[in-house]
Amino acid sequence: MLGVIVNVITVIIGSSVGLLFKKGIPEKVSRAAMIGLGACTLYIGISGSLCGENVLILIAAVVLGAIIGTLIGIDDAITQLAKKAEQRFRKKDETVSIAEGFVAATLLFCVGSMTVTGSLQAGLTGDNSIIITKATLDLVSSMMLASSLGIGVLLASASVFVIQGSLVLLARLIAPMMSAGATNEMTCAGSILIIMIGTNLMGITKIKVADFLPAILLAPIIYNIVPLVSKLWNMIF
């Protein structure tokens, strides 16, 4: 868990620095930075989406994930949980909600091959090198995010601890499922959500991205089910 703790600390430090800078940034400059951040987020999402090897798995994961997430009301639940924090910390003239910052930062920090591979490696072998490398990248990312998206980015440090910590602790159980192919499909699905965040940051869309979160879990599951279904199909027909 050492690597996870280091990652959490870097996110907290980076977010805190970003929040300090935010206080002295004029609104028009902040808005311009938001658009630039959105464009960079789009690039990150598009780059990650190219990891996928089977577009049908992506479509199935995203569509089913959207249906499940919408029926459950994940985005609404997160918004409700964030309301108390909104009332306490958010200023009247701020246009970005804590929930938006929290979801955006959580996805950027916790979705990707480095998160999965690094956590599995730490859990199975005790090698934290990948997670610590990722922590260094998150230090810089959290500074930029917090300067535009506010305290929600700082709160996302809890997501890093819970998600990466769970992967480390459950490494031996989930390692057989998370092959290179499964990790790529999960990264691809997560990157589609990051693209959505990018368009939201640029003001192009107002997508409830959190409702699509189940897609990230469904992608590796579908990847592992497809060969079994194909084998069963060949046996029957």
Residue pairs with C-beta under 8 A, 6 or more apart in sequence:
1 122
1 165
1 168
1 169
2 122
2 128
3 118
3 122
3 128
3 129
3 130
3 131
3 132
3 135
3 164
3 168
4 119
4 122
4 131
4 160
4 161
4 164
4 165
4 168
5 161
6 128
6 131
6 132
6 135
7 109
7 131
7 132
7 134
7 135
7 138
7 160
7 164
8 157
8 160
8 161
9 135
10 135
10 136
10 138
10 139
10 142
11 105
11 109
11 135
11 138
11 139
11 142
11 153
11 154
11 156
11 157
11 160
12 154
12 157
13 139
13 142
14 138
14 139
14 140
14 141
14 142
14 143
14 146
15 105
15 142
15 143
15 145
15 146
15 151
15 153
15 154
15 156
15 157
16 146
16 154
17 143
17 146
18 142
18 143
18 144
18 145
18 146
18 147
18 148
18 153
19 146
19 147
19 150
19 151
19 154
21 143
21 147
22 30
22 146
22 147
22 148
22 150
25 33
25 147
27 93
30 147
30 148
33 147
33 148
34 96
34 148
34 201
34 202
34 203
35 201
35 202
35 203
37 144
37 145
37 148
37 201
38 197
38 198
38 199
38 200
38 201
38 202
38 203
39 198
39 202
40 198
41 104
41 108
41 194
41 195
41 197
41 198
41 201
42 195
42 198
42 199
42 202
43 198
44 108
44 191
44 194
44 198
45 191
45 192
45 193
45 194
45 195
45 196
45 197
45 198
46 191
46 195
47 191
48 111
48 112
48 187
48 188
48 190
48 191
48 194
49 58
49 188
49 191
49 192
49 195
50 188
51 113
51 184
51 185
51 187
51 188
51 191
52 58
52 184
52 185
52 187
52 188
52 189
53 181
53 184
53 185
54 185
54 223
54 226
57 185
57 219
57 222
57 223
57 226
58 185
58 188
58 189
58 192
58 219
60 218
60 222
61 185
61 189
61 215
61 216
61 218
61 219
61 222
62 189
62 192
62 212
62 215
64 214
64 215
64 218
65 189
65 212
65 213
65 214
65 215
65 216
65 217
65 218
66 211
66 212
66 214
66 215
68 214
68 218
69 75
69 210
69 211
69 212
69 213
69 214
69 215
70 208
70 211
72 214
73 211
74 210
74 211
74 213
74 214
75 103
75 208
75 209
75 210
75 211
76 208
78 99
78 102
78 103
78 210
79 97
79 99
81 99
82 97
82 98
82 99
82 102
82 152
85 98
85 151
85 155
86 97
86 98
86 99
89 98
89 150
89 151
90 97
90 98
90 150
94 150
96 148
96 149
96 150
96 152
97 152
98 150
98 151
98 152
98 155
99 152
99 210
100 149
100 152
100 200
101 145
101 146
101 149
101 150
101 151
101 152
101 153
101 155
101 156
102 152
102 153
102 155
102 156
102 159
103 152
103 197
103 209
103 210
104 145
104 149
104 152
104 153
104 197
104 200
104 201
104 209
105 142
105 145
105 149
105 152
105 153
105 156
105 159
106 156
106 159
106 160
106 163
107 190
107 193
107 194
107 197
107 209
108 141
108 145
108 194
108 197
109 115
109 138
109 141
109 142
109 156
109 159
109 160
110 159
110 160
110 163
110 164
111 186
111 187
111 190
111 191
111 193
111 194
111 216
112 187
112 190
112 191
113 183
113 184
113 187
114 130
114 131
114 133
114 134
114 137
115 134
115 163
115 164
115 167
116 167
116 178
116 183
116 186
116 187
117 130
117 183
118 128
118 129
118 130
118 131
118 133
118 134
118 164
119 131
119 164
119 167
119 168
119 171
120 167
120 171
120 174
120 175
120 178
121 127
121 128
121 129
121 130
121 131
122 128
122 130
122 131
122 168
122 171
123 167
123 168
123 169
123 170
123 171
123 172
123 175
124 171
124 172
124 175
131 164
138 160
142 153
142 154
145 153
146 153
146 154
148 201
167 174
177 220
177 221
177 224
178 186
178 220
181 223
182 219
182 220
182 223
182 224
183 220
185 219
185 220
185 222
185 223
186 216
186 217
186 219
186 220
188 219
189 215
189 216
189 218
189 219
190 215
190 216
190 219
192 212
192 215
193 209
193 212
193 213
193 215
193 216
196 205
196 207
196 209
196 212
197 209
199 205
199 207
200 206
200 207
200 209
